[in-house]
Amino acid sequence: MLISGAGVAGPLLAYWLGRYGLRPTVVERAPALRDGGYKVDVRGKAIEVLKRTGVYETAHAKDTGMRQVTYVTATGGKVAALDADLLMGRRGDDIEVMRGDLVRILHDAAAPATEFIYGDAIASISPDGDVVFESGRSRRFDVIVGADGLHSATRRMAGLDAPLRHLGAYLSICTVPNDLRLDHEEVFWAAPGRMVFLYSTGPDDPAKAGMIFASPELPRASVTRELVASRFAGDGWQVPRLLETILGDAAPKSILNDGAATAAAPTPLGGRQRSTGEASGDDFFVDSLSQVDIPRWSAGRVVLLGDAAFCPSPASGQGTSTALCGAYVLARALARHETPARAFAEYEDTMRPYTDRNIALGRKMAGQMVPGGRVSIAMRNYAMRTLRLNPWHRQIIASVNKPIFEAANAIELPAEATPVAA
Ligand SMILES: Cc1cc2nc3c(=O)[nH]c(=O)nc-3n(C[C@H](O)[C@H](O)[C@H](O)COP(=O)(O)OP(=O)(O)OC[C@H]3O[C@@H](n4cnc5c(N)ncnc54)[C@H](O)[C@@H]3O)c2cc1C
C-alpha cells in the first residue's frame, strides 16, 4: 500500500497497517519530516486512538501546558485572562501539542514497519495501481491513500476534487521573537476583520504569531506575506514588530501549505526549516480557512484520508483529531476486507457522521473566529470582563464549548480488527 503524505494521518495509518502485518510505503514531498509548526488540540475519541496506538503518554508528555488566554484591547490593555483548557474546550485527557511533536511521535511509531520516501511525490496513478513518481520511478500498489493535506494532489488525480469551501478568512502563522516574554500564555488581539494570536511555551522560547483576516477567496498566487502585511498595516500593539519579522526575511514570498513551495527550499510549513529554538519569520505559512467537503472519498484503488478527504478547517480545532480517527478506522477496514472497495465503503460509513459533524462545527466556529466591527469587539470585551467575575463562568464557558465536546466524541471507535490474513 502506498500512502502519500507524512503528516498526521499518513504515519498513523502506516503504524496501524504495520500492526496488521502489512508493510506500507509513505511518500512525502518534503525532503524530510515536516515536524515544525503550530499547536494543535487532540480531543475526544482521537485521544482513545492515541491510547490504542500506545503513544498517548509520550504525546501527553509533550503537552504545551498552556495556562492562560488573555484578551487585550487594540492598544494592548488587558481585557480579561481566562483558563486556557477551559476556553479552548479541552476536557479530561484531551491534550494540546505542537503539531511537529505529534508528527514525530507518529512517525517513530510507524518507522519499524514502514518504508518512508522523502523528496518525491506521485505524478500519476493508473486504474491498475501503477504509480509513476515525480522522480521517474514507478511501482505498482494495491491501494493508494491520499493523506496529502488540504490541497491534495491525490484527490485531483483520482478525479475526486471539488472546490474548497472558503470560510471567509485567511490565516498566517510563523515563529517570532517572544518580546512579551509570554510564559505558557496566549494573547488575543482584535480589530475589525482582523485578529492576532500570540503564544509561547516559555519566556525564553520563541513565540508563534497567528494573524487572521477576513477576505473573500483570492487567487492563490496573490496570498503572500506582503498581502498579510498590507492587511495589518497601521495596526498598533505588537503588530508592527510582527510585520517586521514577517517581512524581514529573504525566504520565498508566496508560501502555502501544500508542500509544493517546498521543492526548492524545503520546510515544515512551507518556508525554510529552522530549529524551533530560533525566532524568525522564515517558517511563515499562510492559507485560506477552508474546508474539504466532497461527496466521495474513494475511486478505484485510491482513497483519501485526513484533510485531503474531510478537512474541517483550523477554525474547528478538530482537523488533527478527525485525521487520527480516520487513520485508525481506515487501517482497520483495510485489514478486514480483501477488496479495497469493501474496505473503503466501511471506512466511509463509519467516518461520515463524525466528519460531517466536525465540518459543521468548523463552519460555525469560523464565523466567531474573525471579529466583526468595533461594536461587536466592544461587546465581546465587555462579556469577557464580566464573565471573569461571574462565579458560574466555568459552567458558562463549558456550555458554550459543548458543541466542540460533542463533535470530538461523535464516533464510536470500532474494536481493533482481526486481519483477513490471520
Ligand atoms: C494554524 C493552524 C492551527 C491548527 N490548529 C488545530 C487544532 O487546534 N486542532 C486540530 O485538530 N487541528 C488543527 N489544525 C489542523 C491540523 O493541522 C490538520 O487538520 C491536520 O494536520 C491534518 O492532518 P493530515 O495528515 O491530513 O494533513 P497534514 O498534516 O497537512 O499533512 C499532509 C502532508 O502531506 C504532504 N504533502 C502535501 N502534498 C504532497 C504531495 N503531493 N505528495 C506527497 N506529500 C505531500 C505535506 O508535506 C504534509 O507532510 C490547525 C491547522 C493550522 C494551519
The ligand as an SDF file (V2000), in Angstrom:
LIG
                    3D

 53 58  0  0  0  0  0  0  0  0999 V2000
   -2.6070   27.3510   12.3410 C   0  0  0  0  0  0  0  0  0  0  0  0
   -3.3190   26.0390   12.4220 C   0  0  0  0  0  0  0  0  0  0  0  0
   -3.8410   25.6280   13.6490 C   0  0  0  0  0  0  0  0  0  0  0  0
   -4.4550   24.4140   13.7410 C   0  0  0  0  0  0  0  0  0  0  0  0
   -4.9690   24.0320   14.9400 N   0  0  0  0  0  0  0  0  0  0  0  0
   -5.5630   22.8280   15.0680 C   0  0  0  0  0  0  0  0  0  0  0  0
   -6.0790   22.3830   16.3330 C   0  0  0  0  0  0  0  0  0  0  0  0
   -6.0160   23.0740   17.3460 O   0  0  0  0  0  0  0  0  0  0  0  0
   -6.6320   21.1550   16.3990 N   0  0  0  0  0  0  0  0  0  0  0  0
   -6.7130   20.3340   15.3180 C   0  0  0  0  0  0  0  0  0  0  0  0
   -7.2290   19.2190   15.4500 O   0  0  0  0  0  0  0  0  0  0  0  0
   -6.2490   20.7240   14.1030 N   0  0  0  0  0  0  0  0  0  0  0  0
   -5.6770   21.9450   13.9470 C   0  0  0  0  0  0  0  0  0  0  0  0
   -5.2160   22.3440   12.7350 N   0  0  0  0  0  0  0  0  0  0  0  0
   -5.4000   21.4750   11.5830 C   0  0  0  0  0  0  0  0  0  0  0  0
   -4.4100   20.3430   11.5040 C   0  0  0  0  0  0  0  0  0  0  0  0
   -3.0820   20.8100   11.4310 O   0  0  0  0  0  0  0  0  0  0  0  0
   -4.7120   19.4930   10.2650 C   0  0  0  0  0  0  0  0  0  0  0  0
   -6.0900   19.2790   10.1600 O   0  0  0  0  0  0  0  0  0  0  0  0
   -4.0070   18.1400   10.3480 C   0  0  0  0  0  0  0  0  0  0  0  0
   -2.6120   18.3410   10.3610 O   0  0  0  0  0  0  0  0  0  0  0  0
   -4.3900   17.2670    9.1570 C   0  0  0  0  0  0  0  0  0  0  0  0
   -3.5280   16.1480    9.0630 O   0  0  0  0  0  0  0  0  0  0  0  0
   -3.2300   15.4770    7.6490 P   0  0  0  0  0  0  0  0  0  0  0  0
   -2.2710   14.3690    7.9320 O   0  0  0  0  0  0  0  0  0  0  0  0
   -4.4930   15.1780    6.9540 O   0  0  0  0  0  0  0  0  0  0  0  0
   -2.5320   16.6080    6.7750 O   0  0  0  0  0  0  0  0  0  0  0  0
   -1.1680   17.3950    7.0700 P   0  0  0  0  0  0  0  0  0  0  0  0
   -0.8050   17.3190    8.5000 O   0  0  0  0  0  0  0  0  0  0  0  0
   -1.3370   18.7100    6.4130 O   0  0  0  0  0  0  0  0  0  0  0  0
   -0.0900   16.5360    6.2670 O   0  0  0  0  0  0  0  0  0  0  0  0
   -0.0680   16.4490    4.8680 C   0  0  0  0  0  0  0  0  0  0  0  0
    1.3360   16.0070    4.4540 C   0  0  0  0  0  0  0  0  0  0  0  0
    1.3360   15.7490    3.0620 O   0  0  0  0  0  0  0  0  0  0  0  0
    2.4850   16.3170    2.4660 C   0  0  0  0  0  0  0  0  0  0  0  0
    2.1870   16.5650    1.0640 N   0  0  0  0  0  0  0  0  0  0  0  0
    1.5000   17.5960    0.5100 C   0  0  0  0  0  0  0  0  0  0  0  0
    1.4060   17.4250   -0.8180 N   0  0  0  0  0  0  0  0  0  0  0  0
    2.0430   16.2630   -1.1060 C   0  0  0  0  0  0  0  0  0  0  0  0
    2.2490   15.5240   -2.3090 C   0  0  0  0  0  0  0  0  0  0  0  0
    1.7920   15.9600   -3.4880 N   0  0  0  0  0  0  0  0  0  0  0  0
    2.9490   14.3560   -2.2500 N   0  0  0  0  0  0  0  0  0  0  0  0
    3.4290   13.8820   -1.0470 C   0  0  0  0  0  0  0  0  0  0  0  0
    3.2410   14.5470    0.1170 N   0  0  0  0  0  0  0  0  0  0  0  0
    2.5470   15.7070    0.0890 C   0  0  0  0  0  0  0  0  0  0  0  0
    2.7430   17.5650    3.2790 C   0  0  0  0  0  0  0  0  0  0  0  0
    4.0870   17.9770    3.1330 O   0  0  0  0  0  0  0  0  0  0  0  0
    2.4060   17.0840    4.7000 C   0  0  0  0  0  0  0  0  0  0  0  0
    3.5240   16.4930    5.3050 O   0  0  0  0  0  0  0  0  0  0  0  0
   -4.5870   23.5790   12.6020 C   0  0  0  0  0  0  0  0  0  0  0  0
   -4.0680   23.9850   11.3740 C   0  0  0  0  0  0  0  0  0  0  0  0
   -3.4460   25.2140   11.2810 C   0  0  0  0  0  0  0  0  0  0  0  0
   -2.9000   25.6470    9.9460 C   0  0  0  0  0  0  0  0  0  0  0  0
  1  2  1  0
  2  3  1  0
  2 52  2  0
  3  4  2  0
  4  5  1  0
  4 50  1  0
  5  6  2  0
  6  7  1  0
  6 13  1  0
  7  8  2  0
  7  9  1  0
  9 10  1  0
 10 11  2  0
 10 12  1  0
 12 13  2  0
 13 14  1  0
 14 15  1  0
 14 50  1  0
 15 16  1  0
 16 17  1  0
 16 18  1  0
 18 19  1  0
 18 20  1  0
 20 21  1  0
 20 22  1  0
 22 23  1  0
 23 24  1  0
 24 25  2  0
 24 26  1  0
 24 27  1  0
 27 28  1  0
 28 29  2  0
 28 30  1  0
 28 31  1  0
 31 32  1  0
 32 33  1  0
 33 34  1  0
 33 48  1  0
 34 35  1  0
 35 36  1  0
 35 46  1  0
 36 37  1  0
 36 45  1  0
 37 38  2  0
 38 39  1  0
 39 40  1  0
 39 45  2  0
 40 41  1  0
 40 42  2  0
 42 43  1  0
 43 44  2  0
 44 45  1  0
 46 47  1  0
 46 48  1  0
 48 49  1  0
 50 51  2  0
 51 52  1  0
 52 53  1  0
M  END
$$$$
